[in-house]
Amino acid sequence: MLILQNILHTKHQTRNTKHLMNSTFYEFIKSISCNPPFATVYTSKTLNNCSKGKNVLKIVDATNPIPKYLQISAWLKELIQNGRYQPGEKLPSEVALSQVCGVNRNTLRQAIAELAGMGLLRKEKGTGTFVAQTPVELRHKLEHILSFTDLMRDSGIEERTKILSKKMATADEDIARALFLGPSKKVIVVRRVRAGDGIPLIYEESYLPSDIFDGIQNMDLAGSMYKIMTEHFKVSLARSKQTISAVNLNQSIASILELKKNTAGIFIESLTFDENSIPIELLYSYHRGDKYKLEIELGRYHSSSETLNIKAESITIPSRARDDMNLSVTSGER
């Protein structure tokens, strides 16, 4: 028997094994077998079995009641945590990994999706799967009105926004009442997904009075809408009332955030006012529960709070999510 590393460095053996696999797969076998905890002994027959998709590395135990994709995700997670794959490094192709694990590509994709949901991997369409950078965690201080763009910059995270839709629409009764709309009930609806370091973090639905922000739907809204509101439309964002709830994300929103149905999330309803106390935006935002933290700094104790209102109650969450707890916070002028 020959140690794989010797096979790779022996010219004669290299010629004999070239036909066994393509170079990418061959290098992958080399990398995992010559690094702990997978250092072991392989023969040419073993390598040939690997190339044919046989489960020679015993990554997946068919007799184990744990689903195969979870066994694979645990194995990949260990490789990442042991430093075999560094942040930003590309993983081998799905074909190579499925061959090594002895499973079909659908099972392998489930394992990849599991780790992507945990924030350990990120997928780039047409490019491949990469180890995520330092795990993203947002800490939002409820002190003043803050845009997602500013929060990302302050956190040192690369921000990216995907516009799902932006259009004129007729508001329903709840939205029309919140925004003090006239008989026409016309609003501009902007739906966006906000991502940090390639991980979708927030799904947003923004409702804007059409008479105040006419034409904003024709602008580039991939950045800070608050900046556009203040600089282009000359609207002051004086204060915001936020209602915060713990929710289980439904199928449609969980899919947008690349999570499983009923994953824990945070729902925030924000109603923003100008200096004349006119409501100028109603924002529904759904945040990943595993990546988002709220930080509230409280002042001196008084018998009755004058600056902060926190209450637990049962509410009806708009936009299709179930609530568990409600938290109302008023943010002052920024």
ABEGO torsion letter per residue (X at the ends): XBBAAAAAABAAAAAAAAAABBAAAAAAAAAAAABOAABBBBBAAAAAAAAAGBBAAGABBAABABBAAAAAAAAAAAAAAAGABBBGBBBBBAAAAAAAAGBBAAAAAAAAAAAAAAGABBBBBGAEBBBBBBBBBBBBBBABBBBAAAAAAAAGBBBBBBBABBBBBBBBAAAAAAAGBBAAGBBBBBBBBBBBGGBBABBBBBBBBAAAABGAAABBAABBAAAAAAAAAGBBBABBBBBBBBBBBBAAAAAAAGBBBGBBBBBBBBBBBBAAGBBABBBBBBBBAAABBBBBBBBBBBABBAABBBBBBBBBBBGGBBBABBBBBBBBBX
